[in-house]
Amino acid sequence: MTDLEKIRERMKEWSKEVLEPVLKKFPERKAKFLTEEGFEVRRVYTPLDTEGVGWEYLEKLGFPGDYPFTRGVYPTMYRGRPWTIRQYAGFGSAEDTNARYRYLLSIGQTGLSMAFDLPTQLGLDPDHKLAWYEVGKVGVSMPSVKEMDLVFNGIPMDKVSTSMTINATAIEVLSMYVAVAESRGIDKSILRGTVQNDILKEYIARNNYIYPPQPSMRYATDLIIYAAQNMPKWNSISISGYHFEEAGATPAMEIAFTLADAIEYVKYVLERGVMDVDKFAPRLSFFFAARTNLFEQVAKFRAARRMWAKIMKERFGAKSRRSMMLRFHTQTAGVLLTAQQPLVNLIRTTIQALAAVLGGTQSLHVNSYDEALSLPTEESVKLSVRVQQVLLYESGVIDTVDPLGGAYYIEWLTDQIEEKAWKIIDEIEKLGGMVRAIEVGYPQREIAKAAYEWQLKVEKGEIPFIGINMFVEEEEPKIKVLKVDPEVRERVVSRLRKLREERDPIKVRDALDKVRRVAEGEGNLFPPILEAVKVKATLGEISGVLRDVWGEWRAPEVY
Amino acid sequence: MSVNTLDATSEGKNIKRRRRVLVAKLGLDGHDRGAKVVARALRDAGFEVIYLGVHQAPEDVVEAAIEEDVGVVGVSILSGSHMELVSDLLKLMREKGLNVPVVVGGIIPPDDAKELKKMGVFEVLGPGTPLRKVVEVYEKALEVNN
């Protein structure tokens, strides 16, 4: 009798002798236990489960830092270097944001993550009619290189790594960062950081797009190519699943749509015919959400890593290990924050952060407990940093690599999610790839449907949610909330007007003409945009030229 | 709470108008999960929903509300710009003689919610509001309007 047969035999006996008498006396609480993805969870997992799905150690897990990277992208993981504590922040004017960044660095944050206001994300200067309401609200206003200089006042750009959540205007904003660094004598080749530059997910879920998909893909690939040639330490894109999860996607959808987007970006760059896959793929990075359903989330991260390694190796013929590594940032799930009993959010985010760490994240943002009500205050954001520090320094979960690896349940879940995600990717391939799938509304529809179903389940109490459908309390939360000073708008606008008066108008005109010519032709847009930024053309002016050449995208509304 | 579309359509235009509502993302904010879920829940509850989608200026919303002859205007804002956007929306509605209840959803701090209601907003619905409550609020808003 083999070991597995022995286990199977013993399980039958256990079932009869131990389990059944207990079930008769104490039936289980539910007929079925389901994960968020809808997988039915078995009572107990044994080697039989992993054998049943063809589990083989070297093929499916291997060693950390080695193909297929299921166990992590680096051989020593957090034993060597901790994840980067990187809280997404920015609001009001450049001065407000500079003060918040200094505060975050002073309490132990190890990298910066810039939030830009909506006008900046949509290519509008703060004195534009539509921009007026939103200046400085969800991020810092960034109409010109002057503002970037103020944000980084006293912050060492050669030492800190900076992540920027910017997409439709990614080249303009990264150019401002580069221009400021160069003005301080720092060469762009040593700058470290990430620019989100993931326009596809804007059409699917996040909605901060400007131009139609085709020219937007050219814009995104221009940045990827320029960075690969000039900024070797810069992650040229952060291919994001976070926003899919926030919009309603299930865990398998989240990684499937993300990887399908990634495939599209790699295809578009390769089609330009200017560089080999191993030249730019090492600087593609990813961004996922961490929900409270701990084990399924850990399995999701592990599955995504294994799938990307396979895609890069088998489909795109990558040779470099670094091309196959799925390095990712994680943010805890904003949609799981409640406005009701807001301090409970601290407990949720701690579990979510643990999921990210057990899943092998490279950097982490923990949402603050007050964010279902407003932007976080200094006090609440400090607790988010402390959550990360407790995990890092006190919990001991970082002492070994991939501590859940080999757990029968985790490996089974990892296989289940992977299988489901491949099926979704196949659907997208059948439609002709992600750009086409977006044009026909496929991912948008799937996400909207999942969001609605989730909401109905919460309302029926099928998904337990403390403070929402159980342990509900009537009184209103009394917590301090952050308010953005309305004076910000005046300050930003008057500085912008001064800049427009003081700059050399001929240089600006020539630089914008150059941007237009390149946009109409085929060259790389990064150099002329960087030039325009340096002669103090504004974000709205540069983006305005591109709008003029490419037009704007009106989305099909699907709900 | 009466949710009965068959009766509504058989009784002609007046009633039909009563069951027609508008849902829009006011301002530049792109977070549309809540607005879409609300639009769908209202549709499933028998309302005729005009969903305008993202990036709507106050002018766009008022124009569409008049053109589509809706009984309630629902706007969703998660970017923190709700006070000024809604204030301008209400002002424009008054100027255009559009007298229908406005429901606001999104990330709205409690003090702002009180202020919005003082300004004339019919109801403010924050995160965690059950859909049956959302439907109830729209039903009530329609009653007030007729």
HADDOCK unambig.tbl for C-alpha pairs under 7 A between the chains (distance, minus, plus):
assign (segid A and resid 118 and name CA) (segid B and resid 28 and name CA) 6.32 0.50 0.50
assign (segid A and resid 118 and name CA) (segid B and resid 29 and name CA) 6.90 0.50 0.50
assign (segid A and resid 133 and name CA) (segid B and resid 81 and name CA) 5.85 0.50 0.50
assign (segid A and resid 133 and name CA) (segid B and resid 84 and name CA) 6.51 0.50 0.50
assign (segid A and resid 133 and name CA) (segid B and resid 85 and name CA) 6.56 0.50 0.50
assign (segid A and resid 134 and name CA) (segid B and resid 81 and name CA) 5.85 0.50 0.50
assign (segid A and resid 137 and name CA) (segid B and resid 79 and name CA) 6.31 0.50 0.50
assign (segid A and resid 137 and name CA) (segid B and resid 80 and name CA) 5.92 0.50 0.50
assign (segid A and resid 137 and name CA) (segid B and resid 81 and name CA) 6.72 0.50 0.50
assign (segid A and resid 138 and name CA) (segid B and resid 79 and name CA) 5.77 0.50 0.50
assign (segid A and resid 206 and name CA) (segid B and resid 30 and name CA) 5.77 0.50 0.50
assign (segid A and resid 206 and name CA) (segid B and resid 31 and name CA) 6.48 0.50 0.50
assign (segid A and resid 207 and name CA) (segid B and resid 30 and name CA) 4.82 0.50 0.50
assign (segid A and resid 208 and name CA) (segid B and resid 30 and name CA) 6.30 0.50 0.50
assign (segid A and resid 247 and name CA) (segid B and resid 33 and name CA) 5.26 0.50 0.50
assign (segid A and resid 338 and name CA) (segid B and resid 127 and name CA) 6.76 0.50 0.50
assign (segid A and resid 338 and name CA) (segid B and resid 128 and name CA) 6.60 0.50 0.50
assign (segid A and resid 339 and name CA) (segid B and resid 127 and name CA) 6.19 0.50 0.50
assign (segid A and resid 372 and name CA) (segid B and resid 107 and name CA) 6.12 0.50 0.50
assign (segid A and resid 372 and name CA) (segid B and resid 127 and name CA) 6.91 0.50 0.50
assign (segid A and resid 373 and name CA) (segid B and resid 107 and name CA) 5.41 0.50 0.50
assign (segid A and resid 373 and name CA) (segid B and resid 108 and name CA) 5.95 0.50 0.50
assign (segid A and resid 373 and name CA) (segid B and resid 109 and name CA) 5.08 0.50 0.50
assign (segid A and resid 374 and name CA) (segid B and resid 107 and name CA) 6.56 0.50 0.50
assign (segid A and resid 374 and name CA) (segid B and resid 109 and name CA) 6.44 0.50 0.50
assign (segid A and resid 452 and name CA) (segid B and resid 37 and name CA) 5.52 0.50 0.50
assign (segid A and resid 459 and name CA) (segid B and resid 130 and name CA) 6.39 0.50 0.50
assign (segid A and resid 468 and name CA) (segid B and resid 128 and name CA) 6.05 0.50 0.50
assign (segid A and resid 557 and name CA) (segid B and resid 53 and name CA) 6.14 0.50 0.50
assign (segid A and resid 559 and name CA) (segid B and resid 36 and name CA) 5.30 0.50 0.50
assign (segid A and resid 559 and name CA) (segid B and resid 40 and name CA) 6.57 0.50 0.50
